[in-house]
Amino acid sequence: MAVHFSRDEFASRRDRLLAAMAARGLDGMLLFAQESHFWLTGYDTFGFCFYQTIYVAADGRMALLTRSADLRQAQHTSILSDVRIWRDAEGSNPTLDTVRLVRDLGGAGKRIGVEFDSYGLTHFNGRRLEAAFDGVATLVDASDLVSRLRAVKSAAEIACVREAGRLSDLADRAAIAAIRAGADEGEILAAQQGAVFAAGGDYPGNEFIIGSGRDALLCRYKSGRRKLDAVDQITLEFAGAFRHYHAAIMRTVAVGEPRPLHVRYHAVAREALLACEAAIRPGATAGDVFAAHTGVFDAHGLGTHRLNACGYSLGAKFTPSWMDPPMFYADNSWVLEPGMVMFAHMILMDSQSETAMCLGRTYLVTPEGRETLNCTQLDLQVR
């Protein structure tokens, strides 16, 4: 079986979930986020692109409703023993199967939390779900319940994150070694992803981000490749992924002679990253970290070149994104706790001069403050 955590670990997670449900007065939970499925049971699939849900009753009983294609996936990768199948057919409505499942586990007439805000539940199916449960049970939006539990990692999870950090450093070194005048972006991507796979890592929750020339100012992956010029810039954002746990790095590398703006912007980005690092500590808020970021950039007159967020939590994530809450943005009141894993990225995008400079790495919040998990080398890389 491809189950990566012990029964005791899963029992601890279940108990935390049941306590959180009780605190909110919930008699059950319908989980639609794949991250919740993996965290609670180990269930590992990309089948959440179709309708599937795990129902958790207040007494701890759990059942998965999914398609036949994922039956063996659940049997091989999870601790679930109750797996039910809804049948693909013209006009099928799996929300009616969900009602039957909930009734079977004693949820009729009860107050049931739902992960409405998840990739696994489309608006179309969400409307059908509400219609199916009309008069059967009261559905309550509890989209943030499991994500808040997942934000604080156990010792077993932190071990996975540390391995992801090691993999991210391998990818970082592979990329820097591959960057040179005339190199194709595809070679660099292949070197990065190959380093992760060869060392036992996984696909990340989203594509590695790569852009050179004027595309170094982009913050997302796009299709299409180019070769590096003799004097160029290239921005990379990538993550090591191990058992779906992520540790990310971001940097802009100068090719040939760096522009004076590259040197200046890098110095400011490093100063801002270290200011955010100092702000990452138990009891601080995500908004406090963002304030440290803006304080440095704005003091240097670079407020128009920065973004409105400067990082986020990382964990076991699935397509289409490795980003988890909380995010570092203005006035975010989410309080940081020991065991949280936070990625801080300093992004400067000067569209007028078409100059990019980014620098970021991943931290573990500790009782004393924070621990750097990757990218110990913050100097400007010039190839």
C-alpha positions in Angstrom: 0.0 0.0 0.0 1.2 3.5 -0.9 0.3 5.0 2.5 3.0 7.2 3.8 2.0 7.9 7.4 1.2 5.6 10.4 -2.2 4.7 11.7 -1.4 6.7 14.8 -0.6 9.7 12.8 -3.9 9.5 10.9 -5.8 8.9 14.2 -4.3 12.1 15.6 -5.4 14.0 12.6 -8.9 12.6 12.8 -9.1 13.5 16.5 -8.1 17.1 15.7 -10.8 17.2 13.0 -13.5 15.9 15.3 -12.6 18.3 18.0 -12.7 21.2 15.5 -16.1 20.0 14.2 -17.5 19.8 17.8 -16.2 23.4 18.5 -18.2 24.6 15.5 -21.3 22.6 16.4 -21.0 20.3 13.4 -22.4 16.8 13.3 -20.5 15.8 10.2 -18.3 17.1 7.4 -18.4 16.7 3.6 -14.8 17.0 2.4 -14.2 17.9 -1.2 -10.6 19.3 -1.1 -8.1 16.7 -2.3 -5.7 18.1 0.3 -8.2 17.2 3.0 -8.6 13.7 1.7 -4.8 13.1 1.6 -4.3 14.7 5.0 -7.0 12.7 6.7 -6.7 9.3 5.0 -3.7 9.3 2.7 -6.0 9.1 -0.3 -3.9 10.1 -3.3 -5.4 10.9 -6.7 -6.0 13.5 -9.3 -9.6 12.1 -9.6 -10.9 15.2 -7.7 -11.4 16.7 -11.2 -14.6 14.6 -11.0 -17.1 14.6 -8.2 -16.0 12.8 -5.1 -16.3 13.4 -1.4 -15.4 12.0 2.0 -18.1 12.2 4.7 -16.8 12.3 8.3 -19.4 11.6 11.0 -19.1 13.0 14.5 -18.3 9.5 15.8 -15.3 9.3 13.5 -16.8 7.0 10.9 -15.7 7.9 7.3 -16.8 6.9 3.9 -15.6 7.9 0.4 -17.9 8.4 -2.5 -16.0 8.3 -5.8 -16.0 6.9 -9.3 -15.0 3.3 -10.2 -11.7 4.5 -11.7 -10.6 5.5 -8.2 -11.8 2.5 -6.3 -8.4 0.8 -6.4 -6.6 4.1 -5.9 -8.4 4.5 -2.6 -7.8 0.9 -1.6 -4.0 1.2 -2.3 -3.3 4.7 -1.1 -5.6 5.3 1.9 -6.8 3.9 5.2 -10.4 4.1 4.1 -12.4 0.9 4.4 -15.8 2.2 3.3 -15.5 3.2 -0.4 -18.7 3.7 -2.4 -19.1 4.2 -6.1 -21.4 6.5 -8.0 -22.0 5.3 -11.6 -21.1 7.2 -14.7 -24.2 7.4 -16.8 -26.2 9.9 -18.8 -28.0 12.2 -16.4 -26.3 10.8 -13.3 -26.3 13.0 -10.2 -23.8 11.9 -7.5 -25.1 14.4 -5.0 -28.1 12.0 -4.6 -25.6 9.2 -3.8 -24.1 11.6 -1.2 -27.4 12.0 0.5 -27.8 8.2 0.7 -24.2 7.9 2.2 -24.9 10.6 4.8 -28.2 9.0 5.8 -26.4 5.7 6.2 -24.0 7.3 8.6 -26.7 9.0 10.6 -26.4 12.5 9.2 -30.1 13.1 8.4 -31.5 16.1 10.2 -28.0 17.1 11.4 -25.7 20.1 10.9 -23.1 19.3 8.3 -20.0 21.3 7.3 -19.1 21.5 3.7 -15.9 22.5 1.9 -17.6 24.7 -0.6 -14.4 26.6 -1.3 -12.4 23.9 -3.0 -11.3 22.8 -6.5 -13.1 19.5 -5.9 -16.6 21.1 -5.8 -17.6 23.1 -8.8 -20.4 25.7 -8.6 -22.5 23.4 -10.7 -22.2 20.5 -8.3 -22.4 22.8 -5.3 -25.8 23.9 -6.4 -26.9 20.3 -6.9 -25.6 19.4 -3.5 -27.6 22.1 -1.8 -30.7 21.0 -3.7 -30.2 17.4 -2.8 -29.9 18.1 0.9 -32.8 20.5 1.1 -35.0 19.1 3.9 -32.5 16.3 4.6 -29.8 18.2 6.6 -28.5 21.7 7.2 -25.3 22.4 5.2 -22.9 24.9 6.7 -19.8 26.4 4.9 -16.8 25.1 6.8 -14.3 25.5 4.0 -11.5 26.7 6.2 -11.8 24.1 8.9 -9.3 21.5 7.6 -7.0 24.0 6.0 -6.5 25.6 9.4 -5.7 22.2 10.8 -3.3 21.4 8.0 -1.4 24.7 8.4 0.3 23.4 11.6 2.4 20.4 10.7 3.1 17.3 12.8 6.6 16.0 13.3 6.0 13.4 10.5 4.9 16.1 8.1 7.8 18.3 9.0 10.1 15.4 8.0 8.5 15.4 4.6 8.9 19.2 4.3 12.6 18.9 5.2 13.0 16.4 2.4 11.2 18.7 0.0 13.6 21.4 1.0 16.5 19.2 0.2 15.0 18.4 -3.2 14.4 22.1 -3.9 18.1 22.8 -3.3 19.0 20.1 -5.7 16.8 21.7 -8.3 18.3 25.1 -7.5 21.8 23.9 -8.1 20.8 22.1 -11.3 19.2 25.2 -12.7 22.1 27.5 -11.9 24.5 25.0 -13.5 22.4 24.9 -16.6 22.0 28.6 -17.0 24.4 30.1 -19.6 24.2 32.2 -22.7 22.6 30.2 -25.4 20.9 27.7 -23.1 17.3 26.7 -23.9 14.7 27.3 -21.1 13.6 23.7 -21.7 17.1 22.4 -20.7 16.9 24.4 -17.5 13.4 23.1 -16.7 14.5 19.5 -17.5 17.5 19.8 -15.2 15.4 21.1 -12.3 12.6 18.6 -12.6 15.0 15.8 -13.3 16.9 16.5 -10.2 13.7 16.3 -8.1 12.5 13.1 -9.7 15.9 11.4 -9.6 16.1 12.0 -5.9 12.7 10.5 -5.2 10.4 13.6 -5.4 7.0 14.2 -6.9 5.3 16.4 -9.4 4.7 19.8 -7.8 1.2 21.3 -7.3 1.7 23.6 -10.2 4.2 24.0 -13.0 7.7 25.4 -12.4 7.7 29.0 -13.4 10.4 30.1 -15.8 10.8 33.2 -17.9 13.7 35.0 -19.5 14.2 38.3 -21.2 11.1 40.4 -20.9 9.2 37.3 -19.7 11.3 37.3 -16.5 8.7 39.7 -15.2 6.0 37.0 -15.3 4.8 35.3 -12.2 3.2 32.3 -13.9 4.2 29.5 -16.1 3.3 29.9 -19.8 3.8 27.7 -22.8 6.7 28.4 -25.2 10.5 28.4 -24.8 13.4 30.7 -25.8 17.2 30.6 -25.6 19.1 32.9 -23.4 21.0 35.8 -24.9 24.6 36.7 -24.1 23.2 39.3 -21.7 19.9 38.3 -20.2 17.8 37.7 -17.1 15.9 34.6 -16.0 13.4 34.2 -13.2 12.7 30.8 -11.7 10.1 29.8 -9.1 10.0 26.1 -8.3 9.5 23.7 -5.4 10.8 20.4 -4.2 7.9 18.1 -3.6 8.0 15.0 -1.4 4.8 13.1 -0.6 3.1 16.2 -2.0 4.7 18.4 0.6 6.4 21.4 -0.9 9.4 23.7 -0.2 9.7 26.5 -2.7 12.5 28.8 -3.9 12.4 31.8 -6.2 15.3 33.8 -7.7 16.2 35.9 -10.7 19.6 35.1 -12.3 21.6 37.5 -14.4 23.2 36.2 -17.5 26.4 38.0 -18.6 26.9 41.4 -17.1 24.1 42.3 -14.7 22.4 45.6 -15.2 23.0 48.2 -12.4 19.3 47.8 -11.7 19.7 44.1 -11.1 22.4 44.8 -8.5 20.3 47.5 -6.8 17.1 45.6 -6.9 18.8 42.4 -5.6 20.2 44.3 -2.6 16.7 45.6 -1.8 15.0 42.3 -2.3 17.5 40.6 0.0 17.0 43.3 2.7 13.2 42.8 2.4 13.5 39.0 2.6 15.6 39.3 5.8 13.1 41.7 7.2 10.2 39.3 6.5 12.3 36.5 8.0 12.7 38.4 11.2 8.9 38.9 11.3 8.2 35.2 10.9 7.8 34.1 14.5 5.0 32.6 16.7 2.4 35.2 17.7 3.1 37.4 14.7 0.4 37.7 12.0 0.6 37.1 8.3 -0.1 40.8 7.9 3.0 41.6 10.1 5.2 39.8 7.6 3.7 41.7 4.7 4.2 45.0 6.5 7.9 44.1 6.9 8.0 43.5 3.1 6.3 46.8 2.2 8.4 48.7 4.7 11.6 47.9 3.0 10.4 48.2 -0.6 8.5 51.4 0.0 11.4 53.0 1.9 13.5 52.5 -1.2 10.9 54.0 -3.5 10.0 50.7 -5.1 6.4 50.4 -4.0 5.1 50.6 -7.6 7.3 47.5 -8.6 6.2 45.2 -5.8 3.2 42.9 -5.5 0.3 43.0 -3.0 1.3 39.7 -1.4 4.7 38.3 -0.5 4.3 34.7 0.3 2.1 32.0 1.8 1.9 28.7 3.6 3.1 25.5 2.0 2.0 21.9 2.6 0.7 18.8 0.9 -0.9 20.4 -2.1 -2.4 19.1 -5.4 -3.0 20.6 -8.8 -3.6 23.5 -9.7 -1.5 25.2 -7.1 1.0 24.6 -4.3 -0.2 27.7 -2.4 -1.9 27.2 0.9 -3.4 29.7 3.3 -2.5 31.9 5.1 -1.0 34.4 2.6 1.1 37.3 3.5 -1.0 40.3 2.5 -2.1 43.6 4.2 -3.8 43.2 7.5 -4.1 39.4 7.4 -4.9 38.6 11.0 -4.0 34.8 10.8 -1.5 34.2 13.7 1.6 32.2 13.0 2.2 29.1 15.1 5.1 26.7 15.6 4.9 23.9 13.0 3.7 26.2 10.1 5.7 26.2 6.9 5.9 29.6 5.2 7.3 30.6 1.8 8.4 34.3 1.5 9.0 35.7 -1.9 10.3 39.2 -2.7 9.2 40.1 -6.2 10.2 43.3 -8.0 8.9 43.8 -11.6 9.9 47.0 -13.2 7.9 47.1 -16.5 9.4 50.4 -17.6 12.9 49.1 -17.8 11.8 45.5 -18.2 14.0 44.5 -15.2 13.0 41.7 -12.9 14.4 40.7 -9.5 13.0 38.0 -7.3 14.3 36.2 -4.2 12.5 33.8 -2.0 12.8 30.7 0.3 10.9 28.6 2.7 10.8 28.7 6.5 9.6 26.5 9.4 8.0 28.5 12.2 9.7 27.2 15.5 8.9 28.0 19.1 11.9 30.4 19.1 11.2 32.0 15.7 11.9 30.4 12.4 14.3 28.0 10.6 15.5 28.4 7.1 14.7 25.2 5.1 16.4 25.9 1.8 18.3 28.4 -0.3 20.9 29.4 2.2 22.8 31.3 -0.6 21.2 34.6 -1.2 23.9 36.3 -3.3 23.0 37.5 -6.8 23.7 34.7 -9.2 25.4 35.8 -12.4 26.1 33.2 -15.0 
